[in-house]
Amino acid sequence: MIYELQITTTAGKNMLWEDFSQRFCWLRERGYLLGVTRVAYEKNDCLFLTLSLRGNNDDLFLSEEDIIYIFKHQISEFLAEHILRDWEDKMLIKEVGKKNRHIPPQDQEIIVNKAAGFLQSFNENESLNLLLNYGRKNKIAHKIMEYLYSHKKLVIEGLINFCLPDYLTDLRFAVDLACEELRNEKEYNDFVKLLRYFVDTQPSCIQEVNLRMDADGLFWLWDGQGINIEEKLLDCYGLFIDELGLDDLLVSILVTVSPRRIILHNVEQLNTEPVKMIRKVFGERIKDCSGCERCFNNGWESDKRHH
């Protein structure tokens, strides 16, 4: 029995070549010989591989067609891994270049990295990520298997561009998400810079503000003498709370009074977005309380809660 397949690739050539020696153990154990002929063209950076499977089929349960099917299936799995490992970044770079030629090179690199992160880490759960990536590989392997039914020559880049439309759609979607996230980050950073400029250029209305929040985003504010921040200021912003929301209300109050020092209490619970913004806007003015009576007493003076 003789079966031959020709493969052409331009990505991960050395790794692809080395991986072949570790594959197809099941067929080797049954006496089949895997031949690999390698021709590399440095001028156009191409690697041509000719795979051949030879051997006598003495198996009573598997026909020659079954053996070839198994060989094709293993090649499909192998090449699917090759595409995800060695081609994905190249395809993302190409996609980013097509859509974002006006974007500086450093931003294009950020977009590629973000898109790759979206594709490889769909969820915070690592087990779910492994499962989803396994599903991505299986879809590609299935398409390769379909192609090998009627072809004995396979060009990886052509396969990706013409036979894997769903995969390319996933790449484009990841790039779009990455572009949107980068755009939002830039807008967020510009907003933070504007707030910081406002805080740095206006006189402080108060020396010290203490901030404590709970898990629901409700907050308490008091000055250095332990007195509640003036109710008139809070009542004024309270008129717009439906439009602002608690997070924006808190940031607006602090920016308006521009305290020289902000002390954050129960800091282990303060990793929320508004607190992250406050840290960025006020920078060195932020101090973390190392532990006080109010930090340990979660139920203190509920009438000072603002919402």
C-alpha positions in Angstrom: 0.0 0.0 0.0 1.3 3.4 -0.9 -0.3 6.8 -0.1 1.3 10.2 -0.7 0.4 13.7 0.2 2.2 16.9 -0.6 2.0 19.9 1.9 3.3 23.4 1.4 3.6 25.9 4.2 5.5 29.1 5.0 4.9 29.3 8.8 6.6 27.5 11.6 8.6 25.4 9.1 11.2 24.0 11.6 8.6 23.2 14.2 6.4 21.5 11.7 9.3 19.4 10.5 10.3 18.4 14.0 6.8 17.5 15.1 6.4 14.9 12.4 9.0 12.6 14.1 6.7 12.4 17.2 3.5 11.6 15.4 1.8 8.6 13.8 3.0 6.2 16.5 -0.2 4.0 16.1 0.6 3.4 12.4 4.3 2.8 13.1 3.5 0.2 15.8 1.6 -1.8 13.2 4.5 -1.9 10.8 3.7 1.0 8.5 6.6 3.2 7.4 6.1 7.0 7.2 8.4 8.7 4.7 9.0 12.4 4.7 10.7 14.3 2.0 11.6 17.9 2.8 12.4 20.6 0.3 13.0 24.1 1.6 13.2 27.2 -0.6 14.8 30.0 1.3 14.1 32.5 -1.5 10.4 32.4 -1.0 10.5 31.0 2.5 8.5 27.9 1.6 8.7 24.4 2.9 7.5 21.5 0.7 6.8 18.2 2.4 5.9 15.0 0.7 4.4 12.4 3.1 4.2 8.8 2.1 2.7 5.8 3.9 3.9 2.4 3.0 3.3 -1.0 4.4 1.4 -4.3 4.0 -2.0 -4.5 5.5 -2.3 -7.8 7.4 -5.0 -6.6 9.7 -8.1 -8.7 9.6 -10.4 -5.9 10.8 -9.1 -2.8 9.0 -9.1 -2.5 5.3 -6.5 -0.5 3.3 -9.0 2.3 3.0 -9.4 2.3 6.8 -5.7 2.7 7.3 -5.5 5.6 4.8 -8.5 7.2 6.5 -6.7 7.0 9.9 -3.6 8.5 8.3 -5.6 11.4 6.8 -7.4 11.9 10.1 -4.1 12.1 12.0 -2.7 14.5 9.4 -5.8 16.7 9.7 -5.4 16.9 13.5 -1.7 17.7 13.1 -2.2 20.4 10.5 -5.1 22.0 12.5 -2.6 22.4 15.4 -0.1 23.8 12.9 -2.6 26.4 11.7 -3.5 27.5 15.3 0.0 27.5 16.5 2.0 28.8 13.6 -0.4 30.6 11.3 -2.9 32.4 13.6 -0.7 35.3 14.4 0.3 35.7 10.8 -3.4 35.8 9.7 -4.2 38.3 12.5 -1.4 40.6 11.4 -2.7 40.4 7.9 -6.3 41.2 9.0 -5.2 44.1 11.2 -3.1 45.5 8.3 -6.1 45.4 5.9 -8.5 47.1 8.3 -6.3 49.5 10.1 -3.6 50.8 7.8 -3.9 54.3 9.3 -3.1 52.9 12.8 0.5 53.3 14.1 2.5 50.1 14.1 2.7 50.0 17.9 -1.1 50.0 18.1 -1.4 47.4 15.4 0.8 45.1 17.5 -1.4 45.8 20.6 -4.5 44.9 18.5 -2.9 41.6 17.3 -2.0 40.6 20.9 -5.5 41.5 22.1 -7.2 39.5 19.3 -4.9 36.5 20.0 -5.9 36.7 23.6 -9.6 36.8 22.8 -9.2 33.7 20.6 -7.2 31.7 23.2 -8.9 32.9 26.4 -12.6 33.1 25.9 -13.4 32.8 29.6 -11.8 33.2 33.0 -12.3 29.4 33.5 -9.2 27.7 32.2 -11.0 24.4 31.7 -13.6 26.0 29.6 -10.9 27.7 27.5 -9.3 24.4 26.9 -12.6 22.9 25.8 -13.4 25.8 23.4 -9.9 25.8 21.9 -10.2 22.0 21.4 -13.5 22.7 19.6 -11.8 25.3 17.3 -9.1 22.8 16.4 -11.7 20.1 15.7 -13.6 22.4 13.3 -10.4 23.1 11.3 -9.4 19.4 11.3 -12.8 18.5 10.0 -12.4 20.9 7.1 -8.9 19.6 6.3 -10.3 16.1 6.3 -13.0 17.0 3.9 -10.3 18.6 1.6 -8.1 15.5 1.7 -11.0 13.3 0.5 -10.4 14.6 -3.0 -6.9 16.2 -3.0 -3.4 15.0 -2.5 -1.8 18.4 -2.6 -2.4 20.9 0.2 -1.2 24.5 0.4 -1.8 25.7 4.0 -2.3 29.4 3.2 -4.7 28.6 0.3 -6.6 26.2 2.6 -7.0 28.9 5.2 -8.1 31.6 2.7 -10.5 29.4 0.6 -11.7 26.5 2.8 -11.9 27.9 6.3 -14.5 30.8 6.1 -15.7 30.2 9.6 -12.2 30.4 11.0 -11.5 33.6 9.1 -14.8 35.1 10.5 -13.6 34.3 14.0 -10.3 36.1 13.3 -12.1 39.1 11.9 -14.5 39.2 14.9 -11.5 39.0 17.3 -9.8 41.8 15.5 -12.9 44.0 15.6 -13.2 43.3 19.4 -9.6 44.2 19.9 -10.0 47.4 17.9 -13.0 48.4 20.0 -11.3 47.6 23.3 -8.2 49.6 22.3 -10.4 52.5 21.2 -12.3 52.4 24.6 -9.0 52.2 26.5 -7.7 55.3 24.7 -11.0 57.2 25.4 -10.8 56.1 29.0 -7.2 57.2 29.4 -7.9 60.5 27.7 -10.9 61.0 30.2 -8.6 60.2 33.1 -6.0 62.7 31.9 -8.7 65.4 31.6 -9.9 64.7 35.1 -6.4 64.7 36.5 -5.6 68.0 34.8 -8.8 69.4 36.3 -7.8 68.2 39.8 -4.3 69.4 39.5 -5.2 72.9 38.3 -8.0 73.8 40.7 -7.6 74.6 44.4 -8.6 72.0 46.9 -11.9 72.6 48.7 -11.0 70.2 51.5 -7.9 68.8 53.1 -8.9 65.2 53.5 -11.7 62.9 52.4 -12.2 59.4 53.7 -14.0 56.9 51.4 -15.6 53.6 52.3 -17.7 51.4 49.9 -19.6 48.2 50.2 -20.1 45.4 47.7 -23.2 47.2 46.2 -21.3 50.3 45.3 -22.9 52.4 48.1 -20.4 54.7 49.7 -19.6 56.8 52.8 -17.6 60.0 52.7 -16.3 61.9 55.7 -13.6 64.5 56.3 -10.5 64.5 58.5 -12.6 65.2 61.6 -15.0 62.4 61.0 -17.8 64.7 59.8 -19.9 63.8 56.8 -19.2 65.6 53.6 -21.6 68.5 53.3 -25.0 67.3 52.6 -25.8 70.1 50.2 -23.1 69.0 47.8 -24.4 65.4 47.9 -28.0 66.5 47.6 -27.1 68.5 44.5 -25.6 65.6 42.7 -28.4 63.4 44.0 -30.8 65.1 41.6 -28.9 63.5 38.7 -28.2 60.1 40.2 -30.6 58.4 37.7 -28.4 59.8 34.9 -25.1 59.5 36.6 -25.2 56.3 38.6 -23.4 55.7 41.8 -20.0 55.2 40.3 -20.1 58.4 38.3 -21.6 60.2 41.3 -18.7 59.2 43.5 -16.0 60.3 41.0 -17.8 63.6 40.3 -18.0 64.5 44.0 -14.3 63.8 44.6 -13.2 65.7 41.5 -15.4 68.6 42.5 -14.0 68.9 46.0 -10.4 67.9 44.9 -9.2 66.9 48.3 -5.4 67.0 49.0 -5.6 63.5 50.4 -8.1 60.6 49.9 -8.0 57.8 52.4 -9.5 54.5 51.2 -10.9 52.2 53.8 -11.6 48.5 53.5 -9.2 48.5 50.6 -9.4 44.7 50.1 -12.9 45.3 48.8 -12.1 48.3 46.7 -10.9 46.8 43.4 -13.9 48.2 41.5 -13.8 50.3 38.4 -14.6 53.7 40.1 -11.9 53.1 42.6 -9.4 52.2 39.9 -10.3 55.5 38.2 -10.0 57.4 41.4 -6.5 55.9 42.0 -5.5 57.0 38.5 -6.9 60.5 38.7 -5.7 61.4 42.2 -2.4 59.3 42.1 -0.1 60.2 45.0 -3.0 61.8 46.9 -4.4 58.3 47.6 -3.6 56.6 50.9 -4.8 53.2 52.0 -6.0 52.8 55.5 -4.1 50.1 57.3 -7.1 49.3 59.5 -9.3 51.4 61.8 -12.5 51.0 63.7 -14.6 52.0 60.8 -12.9 49.4 58.5 -13.7 46.6 60.9 -17.2 47.8 61.7 -19.2 47.2 58.5 -22.5 48.4 59.9 -21.5 51.8 61.2 -23.9 54.7 61.0 -26.1 53.5 58.2 -27.8 56.9 58.0 -24.6 58.2 56.4 -25.1 56.0 53.4 -25.6 57.9 50.2 -27.6 56.5 47.3 
